[in-house]
Structures are given as C-alpha cells and as structure tokens.
C-alpha cells in the first residue's frame, strides 16, 4: 500500500484551508480571513490562502517569527489583536504595504497549537475599526479547539500510515503477511474509533475511507455474506443506519434521542454480532446482509 496514495490533507493544505478560513470568517463576523501553516522550525508562517480578500497582496506572504502582529503571536503563542493596525505600538510594521492594499484596520491573529507547538496561524480582519474584547475571542475558542483536534488526528493518521510498508503479494500463509494484516486491522480499528469522535463530516468521511482501504488490503478476503442466524436488535440497526449516513456518535445520539454512551454500546454489540473489526466494517457487513440500505 502506498502511504502517499491515501494520506489526507491537513486543515491547512490544499482545498481544506479554504474551508477552514471560511468557517472562521463566518464565526468571527469580520470581513476577511487569511492564514496558513507554521514552518516546521517555527521560524515563520506562510500565508497560503485568503477568504474575503479583494486582491492577492496577502497571498504568499511569509511572516517571520517576531515580526508584525502574526510574528508576535507566533512568538508568544497567545492570541493578539490591534484595533488600528497602522498606528499600533508593540509590533513591527514590516508588512504594512500588503495590509494597506486590503484597507485593513482591525486585525486579530490566532495561533493554532498542537502539543503546545504552533502549527497554523489564522488572521481575522475588518476594514473598520473595532474593539475586539474577551467575549469575541471566547466565542472562537470552540472552533480553535476543533481545528487543533483535527490537526492532531491528521498527525496520527499520517504517522500510522507512514509505518505501513508497501505490501507485496505474499502467500496467505506467509508469517509477515499475517502480521501486516493484524497491524492493518489494529490501525483500522483505531482510525474507526477516531472517526466516531470527529465532528467535521469531511474529516470523518476521509477517515472512514482509509478504514475501508486498510481492511481491504492485500491478503484480506472480502467479507462474506452473513449467515441468516445473525440478528440485530432494532436499536442496533438504527445506530448502524446513522453511522452509514456518516454521522458521528454524538450526531447519532441526537438523531435517535439517546445519549452518546448508549450509541457506543449499541455499536459495540452490533459490531461483535456481525463479527466485524470496526464500525465501518460493521456497516459494510450489515449492508451485505440486507440489514440496512
């Protein structure tokens, strides 16, 4: 299996950063959002995308640690803001030209931290002078925490996939093939559990797609049709239907009017009855048995 073939985009890569910035712009109520990843050594951040910008002056800008509002935020690892950028004290004005082209007045910089290390910086800006108080920052904390968790999950996925060596086509009795299959199943089970905790539907979809590819790896047979003797309780089927729709455990609980722990319990029992390895595998087997659409 090629790890590069299924490695996901991080929230600051490719098309996903546009979605990330749009979410923050909407939640903040400000005119534009821009940002990008922090370099591995923490020396700078690269602004790779914008949302709501009038031009391209900000795109591609590299903000050095300690310079400007973003560089100061990168250095202190604390959110910061200025309500009149051009006269603000306490920051350098190395990037005034790029900022002026967007007619920005008020700017906030939010560091996204994973294991206390800055991984991404998001700017939110207004073309009017505003006073951004503590309440404004507090309203964005859930979104920041969700993003930090997404990056942590991406890290975990990439780390686990990088440990998978490309799989040759060994005989089914080969000991290394059996160990590889066991490791893939273990990883698939952990990724499946992560998928159940993720709120972002796109992240959850990609995680579940990875689970399917891991469990259908070389040396593993496609699941057979279930024996007629397998029977699931009505609530177990309800939960599997919710998972099949792409819902997280929390969303399934809300849809069914039960608590999240009960969803987990039904899912666990259904997975055991279906002799499945994880939630994604359970849905696939239930479909093959005609228990769900």
N, C-alpha and C positions, 0 to 999 in steps of 0.2 A: 504493500500500500504506500503510495506516495503521500508524505505528510503535507506537501505544499498543495496537493490537489484538494484537500478538504479543510485546510487551515482557514479560520474565519477572519473577516476584517475586524479590527478593533474599532471602538466607537470614534476614533479619530482618524481612521483610514478610509480611503475610497469614498463610496457614496454614503457611508454611515455617518460621517461627520456632518453632512448637510442636515440629516435628520436630528442629530444631537443639537446642533446650533438652533434649528427651528424650534425645538422643544423649549430651550432656554429663553429664546426670544419671546415666545408666546407667554411663558410663565412669568417673565420679568415685566412685560408690558412696555419694553423700551423699543427704540427704533431699529437697532441692528445688533447682531451678534457676530463675533468672529473669534477665531482661535485655532489651536492645533496642538500637536504633540510636543512634549518637552524632550530635548535631546537626551540620549542615554546617560551622558555625564552631568546632566543638569545645568550645562553652561548657557543654554538658550532655548527659546521656543520658536517654532516655525509656524507662522500664520498660514495655514493651508486652505482655509475656506472662510467664506463670509455668508451672512444671511441678512438681507435688507440693505446691503451697501449700494450706493449709487454708482461707484466706479470700482477700479481694481487697485487703488493705491495701497490698500492694506494687504492684499493677497501676495503671498510670497515673502512678506517682511519677516526678517529674523530679529527677534527681540532678545538682547543679551542679558544675562543674569545681572541684576543691579541697575540696569538702565531703564528709564521710563517707569510708568506705573506697573506694567507687566513684569519687568525685570525686578522691581522692588518686591512685588508679590511672590515671584519665584524665589527670591532670596529669603523672605520672611516666612513663606508658606502660609500666609494669612490673607484672607480676602481684603481688598482695599478699594477705595473709590475716591474720585475728585469731582466736585460739582462744577468746576470751571477749569478745564484742562490747561488752558494756555497760561493762566496765572498761578497755577497750583505750585505750592512750595513743597519741598521734601522729595521731589522726583526730578530726574534729569529730563531734558526736553529734546532728546536726540531724534524723536520720531514725530515732531510737530508737523512737518510738511505732509506726511502721509495722513495724519489725523485731520489736518486742516482741509484737505480735499474732500473729506466726508462731512465737514461742517459739524463735527462732534463737539459738544460742550461737556456733558456729564459722562464719565466712564467708570465702570466697575470691573475689577479683574478677580476672577475666581479660580484658585488653584484646585485641581483635582488630584487628590493624594491617594496613593495605594501603598500600604505598608510604610506610611509616613514620607514617602518619596513622591515629589511632584511628577505626574505623568502627562498632564494636559493642562492647558490654561484657556479659560473661556472669558472673553471680554463681552460686556453688555454695555451699550452706549445709547445716549439720547442726544438729539440735536438741539435740545432745550436744556436750560439749567434746572436741575432737580436736586432736592435733598434726599439722598438715599439713606434711610435710617436703619436701625437694627431690625425692625419688623420686616422691611423689604428683604434684607438678607436672610432672615429666618424662613421666609416663605419659599426660598430657593433651596434650603437645606435638604429636603426630601429628594429633590431632583439630583442634587450633587451626590448624595449617598447612593442613589440608584446607579448613577454613572460610575462611581467608584467601584461598586459591586460588579458591574458589567465588565469593567476593565480587569478586575480580579479574576472573574470567570474566564475571560478571554485568555489571560495569562495561564490559567490552569489547563485550559483546553490545549493551547499551543505547547505547553510543557509536556503534557501527557502524549500528545500526538508525535512530538519530536523524539520520544523514546521508542516509538514503534519503528522497527527496522522494516525496509521494503520486504514484503513477503514473497518468497519464491513459490514454487508449486511442489512442495514436498509431498511424499506419500502420506495417507491418512494415519499410518502407524508411526510416522516419524516423531520421536520424542520432542524435538524442538518445535514442531508444528503444533503439538498438543499444548505445550507451554505458551506458545504465541496465542493460541485460541483462548486459553484460560485468561491470559493477560488482557486480551481484547474484550472479553466478556466482563472482566472486572472494571475496566475503564468505561465500558458502555453503561454498566450499572451506575457508576458514579456520575457520569455525564447525564444520565437519565434522571437521577435524583436532583442534580443541579437544574435541569430543565423545569422540573416541577416547582422550583422556588423562584424562577425568573419571571418578572412582571412583563418585560418588553417582549411582545409576541414575535418580533423578528429574530431576536436573540434565541428565544425558545425554539423557534422553527429550525434555526440552524443547528442548535444543539441536538435536536431530535433527529435531524437528517444525518448528523455524524453518528448517532447511536445506530441508526439503520445500517450505515456503511460499515461500522465496526462489527456488528453482529452478522453481517453477510459477507465477511471477509473470506479469503481463501481457506479451504479446509473445513468450512462450516456448511452444513446442509441447510437448505431452505426448510422452514418449519412445515411439518406435515399437517394434514387435516386433523382436527381434534376428534377424539373418539366421542361418540354420541353420549357416553356416560358423563361427560363433563357438564356440570350445571352451575350456573352462577345465579346468585341472588339478584333480585330486581335492582337493588341499590348498587350492587357491584357493576351491573350493566350500565346503570345511569352514570356512574363515575367514569367508566371506560368511554362512554359516549362523549362526556365532557373533555376528557383527555384527547380523544380523537378529533375534537373540534379545535384543538390547540390551546386549550385553557390551562392555566396554572392551577395548582392545588387550591390556592385562595379563590381564584375565579370560579372554579368548580364548586367550591363550598358555597359561595354567594348564589350561584345559579340554582343549586339544589336546596338551599335553605338549611344547610347543616354547617358544623364547624370544620375547620381545616383538618384537625386531627382525625375526625371521623372519615373524611375523604381519604386520608393516608391509610387508615385502617382498612377501608373497603378496597382500596387499590392494592394493598399488600396481599389481602386474602384472594383477590381475583387473580393477581399475578401468580400466586402459589398454585391455585387450582388449575390455571392454564399451563402450568409448568414453564412459565416464561422467565426470561432473565432480567427484565426490567419493564418499565411502564410502556415504552414504545413497542417492545416485543409483544407485550400483552395485548395491546390494541391490534397489532397485526394478526395475532393468532385468533383473537375474538372475531375479527372480520372474516378470516378464512373459515371459521366455524359457523358463520352466519349469525352470530350473536348480536353484532352491531353492523350498521351500514358502513 
